[in-house]
């Protein structure tokens, strides 16, 4: 920038100098003329010679006065005008150089004293106004019972008679004595049907009771000699026919009930409990059409079976027990050519509070004993209209049982609206009082 300014100054001086020279051009002659006039000025008495020489005499009259003509002065050579000097180009200002601001270190903050801690007192919500609980109201209920004879138990065995059931049938035959011992003291009856319902004309199909050939009867009972009952049951539970590939234990039970209504010598008696024990390595297997689609009849459905039973036998106590391939037991499913998990049978057992056993047990004794205890429980249970309540708040259910018997009556447990006694009621009249909670 400084260098350019110096150059500009030099050019400007040169321009001024040339301008002055141009203005004085042609003035030299004038200067010399003035110099000569001064020399011949008539009024000036001084000589142009030396100051010590004599002055020339003036010419006389008539004399010719020489005129001194100054030599011709050649005009000064023409001076070419100075070349036109272009004005200096406009100098663009240099681009602005952006100088980044110097990094200024932030001033070291002087630590301020901590602000005073203001403790805000907790906001205490206003107390919630809770409506006082509505006092519970109860309704007193009464139940009268009359026992004319020892509790009666009717039992139906439904055995899978397909070709894959030889092991299970033999196991049942060998352990039937355990079951009979578990129901000792009850007035019981037993019968057997198969899971085959395909042929209504076959003696071993469609819910027909099988005949116990050694005793020439279709129904076994507690009055028969125990060893004879065990032999007859063991021979009959082991099947020799080739049963249907469609195992339908629920359907067979339904058909048995329809038939028993018409029988002269009935398995189901008035005032008895009813227990079904199904033994199968498959599930309820409805027929299939030509496309392999199951054809489910209403008689295959657990709910329909219970509805039919309630319609024709009132409030008969009923339980359904299953000795099956338990749901999810893969090891059992792979044994002895077993077919399927007994899911529908398990469902019916659960809703009736029955026992679910396994067909894969080597010894059926323990599970038959468990079923026998449930059969005993069923005769010791009293069904109430509602779940009994603790009216006075002393932590005990308010249930009172009165009777004309001298034997004490003890309650074992209460499950919902079912009151289980420690032993079956003796012959006599009984009255129960309890409380239901009003809605």
Secondary structure, DSSP 8 states (H G I E B T S, - for coil): -HHHHHHHHHHHHHHHHHHHHHHTTT-HHHHHHHHHHHHT-TT----SS-TTS-------TT---------------------------------------------------------------------------EEEEEEEEEE-SS-EEEEEEEE--SGGGHHHHHHHHHHHHHHHHHTTTSEEEEEEEES--S-TTSTTSTT----BTTTTBS-EETTS-HHHHHHHHHHHHS--S---SS--HHHHHHHHHHHHTT-SS-SS-TTEEEEEEEE-SS----EE-TTS-EE--GGG-HHHHHHHHHHHHTT--EEEEEEE--TT-HHHHTSTT-----HHHHHHHHHTT--EEETT-S-THHHHHHHHHHHHHHHTEEE-SS----SSSSSS---EEEES-SS---EEEEETTEEEESS---SEEEEEEEEEE--
